[in-house]
């Protein structure tokens, strides 16, 4: 066995020993003597660097080596937001086990410990909702032993605990409401009237997210080369100016096939919601940026004419939470009440676009494909107004009355 292989085996054994002794998750066992970067190389190492098993290694050593390589590959493929979410709930799980003197939290009793932890988080002042318990909490605990044979997230104790939690977990309406059209117009006009770089950037974000049906993660991931103006032919043969948005990645696009959104120019001249106008304004503050530079970037000062550059000359991209914060800022600036601000977030723009399309009698399938929804989840983004609801049932009642009159 060569020196590299011996170091790999020694490190993996140290990790397993530390995990068993302390009862912590594998990620916390990184306190082993040697850093993985010393022999795995930099992140996203070439494929030929991985899965090198010495021929004279024992079966247990081969297993540990391969598990280490698989663990690294999974870690690199997992989004940072998912890692942070898992870390939060895994930390709470370990604190729960420590407080209740439960030894070996990742051992053979992990399913029972996980069930008890889920029930404990379904009650109290800081109780989690049932959707959170079923989703990220269960997944975070399952990730602790994802490469082992145990499956605590689907075990009977956990399933029964989630059933019990349906009667104790609080019900919170966390879903955001669609942004009313009049408020979308108000904040867009306010952004353009501000005549600042930040206003120009924010106005373009709101227009693209609403009519491009973009998630905030998709919007902040856009590069300058992903958005361009192009011309298409309408049904009557007349040319139509459009903004073409290429979405490279989405949370429901694991294969990274990407999708394209086409936003036509508004018919009315000077409309604050015109995508072409938003793009032209945005181009005034992105002149000189590289094609791969973020389309929406951080601006540290209202008076700055350019973004805050990193040492490589690429502007700093917005954080995923920034569109939500900026939307609330402009709503407050335009005089919105606290209730509207509280129930409005960046997802309200995506809902506003889907709801407006439905109100304009756009077919549901067209809306689903335009927003790249893979399932019937699009229905949750379409809000039927009270007027539409009342009109629908008025027609039903009238039709029944007509039948009764005929029978009479």
Buried (B, 14 or more C-beta within 10 A) or exposed (E): EEEEBEEBBBBBBBBBEBBEEBBBBBBBBEEBEEEBEEBBEEEEBEEEEBEEBBEEBEEEBBBBBBBBBBBBBEEEEEEEEBEEBBBEBBEBBBEBBEEEEBEBBBBEBBBBBBBBBBBBBBEEEEBBBBEBBBEBBBBBBBBBBBBEEBEBBEBEBBBEBBEBBEEEBEEEEEEBBBBBBEBBEBBBBBBBEBEBBBBBBBBBBBBBBBBBBBBBBBBBBBBBEBBEBEEEEEEEEEEBBBBBBBBBBBEEBEEEEEBEBBBBBBEEEEBBBBBBBBBEBBBEBBEEBBEEBBBBBBBEEEEEEBBEEEEEEBBBBBEBEBBBEBBBBBBEEEEBEEEBBEBBBBBBBBBBBBBBBBBEEEEBEEBBEBBBBEEEEBEEBBBEEEEEEEEEEEEEEEEEEEEEEEEE
